[in-house]
Amino acid sequence: MSNSCLEDEKIVYRLYEINKRTIPKFERCTGVSQSRLELLLKLYETGEINQSTLQKKVNIDNAAVTRHLKQLEEKGIVIRRKNQEDNRFTYVSLTEDGRERIASYKEEKKRFVTNVLKGFTVEERSLLLKMLTRIQDNVEDIQ
């Protein structure tokens, strides 16, 4: 096996390891998972929204969105309500407490990202983003 092939495997393995280690550290630092934060930020931007529309906007599977929202509702962060004319539709919005927490979550996320990219120049960050986007596109194209 060539050195190039071994290096390619190391790159893919490194991406896997970074992802595996980043997720729990992100959650520990911010106090919320990335997927829940995405849901909350989308709710913050849109106000009240249909749950299925929210699910499509954040690209998280329906069961996971329902589970997240149920737990967030139990914590008093979101409110869910059924459409009075059609019970099949559920609308979701942030509570006042949820809106206040967003500011804290956003600040912690910013601090986390700053620490992750510490020591990288603007040019390096731009190049890294382009390369990672190409990798993501390549992964999406795999059948």
Beta strands, then each sheet from edge to edge (+ up, - down):
strand 1: 49-50
strand 2: 78-82
strand 3: 90-94
sheet 1: 1+ 3- 2+
end
